[in-house]
C-alpha cells in the first residue's frame, strides 16, 4: 500500500512534539511504555523519508500515537480521493465551460514532475 510518507512523518513528528519527545529513542521508549515493542533502529527507519509503502509496524506506531494512517494512503481511484474532490467542488462554478477549463488545468498540472 503506497502512502504519502513525508506527510505521515510530519504528522508523527508533530505528535512527538506534542508529547515532548525530541529524539527517536524517546519515541521508542514512549511506545514501549504503552506495550508496543519497537527498537530505536526501527523508529529511525520509520521516520526516514525513504520508501513509500505502509509497513505493519508503521500502522502500529500510528495507532499508538493516535494518528490515522489511512489519511495518508495514496488512492489510485480519484473518486475516493477526498482532497481532490473537495478542491474541485470548491473551485468549480457549476458550468460546463468552467468544468472543461478545470479539466484542462488538471491535465496540465499532471504533466508537472511529482515532488514525492
N, C-alpha and C positions, 0 to 999 in steps of 0.2 A: 504494500500500500504506500503510494507516494504522498509525501507531506511537504508543506512549506516549512522546512526545518528552521530556517533563520528566524521566522516569526515565532515558531514554537519555542526556540531557545530564548528569544527575547521575553516571551511570557514567563518562562521558567526563571529567568534571571530577575525579572520584576518580582516574582513571588519570593525568590531568595532575599531580595532587598526588603520586602515587606516583613519577612521573618527575621531580619537582622543577620542573615547568613552571607558572609563576604567571600568565603572560599569554597571550592568544590568539596574539600574534606568536611566542611561544616554541613553541607547538604547531605553528604553520605551519612554522617553521624546523626543528623536530624531524622533521616529516613529510617535508620536502624532503630532509633528510639520509638518509632511508630510501627515496627515489626517488619519492615522491608529491608532485607539484607542486600546492600549494594556496596561494592568496593569503590574506593575513590577513583580507581582507573576506569571503571565503568561509567561513573558520573562524568569523568573527563571526556570519554568518547561520546556520551550522550549530548554534552554541551559543545561538541565540535561541529562546525558547520558542514563537515564532510558527510556525504551521503544524503539521500532524500527518501529513505524508507522508514517506516514506523516499526520499530522493534517491540517485541513483547515487554522488554524491560522499560523502554521509554513510556509505554502505556501505563505500566505500574507506577513509575515515578510521577507521571502526570496525575494519576488518580490520587496518590498520596498527597501531592502538592495542591490538589483542588483545581487542576487545570483540565478543561475539556479538550482532549487531544483531537476529537472528531472535527472540531472547528478548523483544524489545520490540514485536513486531508484534501489532497488535490482531487477534485471530482472531474472525470472526463466527460460527464454529461452536463452541458450548460444549463439544462432545465433544473438541475439540482444545485446549481452554484448561486447561493443566495446573494453574495456581494454583486455579482454581475446583474442579476435580475433587479436588485434594488437600484443599482446605478442607472440601468436603462429606464426603469419606471420613473425615477426622479428626473431624468433628462428629457424624456420623450414628451412632446406636446400633444400627442394623440392623433396627429395627422399622418396620412400615408406618405406625403412628401418628406416629412421630418423623419419618419421611420426609415426611408431609403437613405437619407443623409446620415443618420446614425449608423446604419449598416455599413455604409462606405467608410465612415470614420473607424469603426471597429475593425473592418478588414484592413485598413491602412495601418492601424496600430498593431495588428497581428504580425506584420512584416518586421516590426522592430525586434531587435535582439532581446531575449529574456534576461532579466537581472538575477535569475535563480531564485 
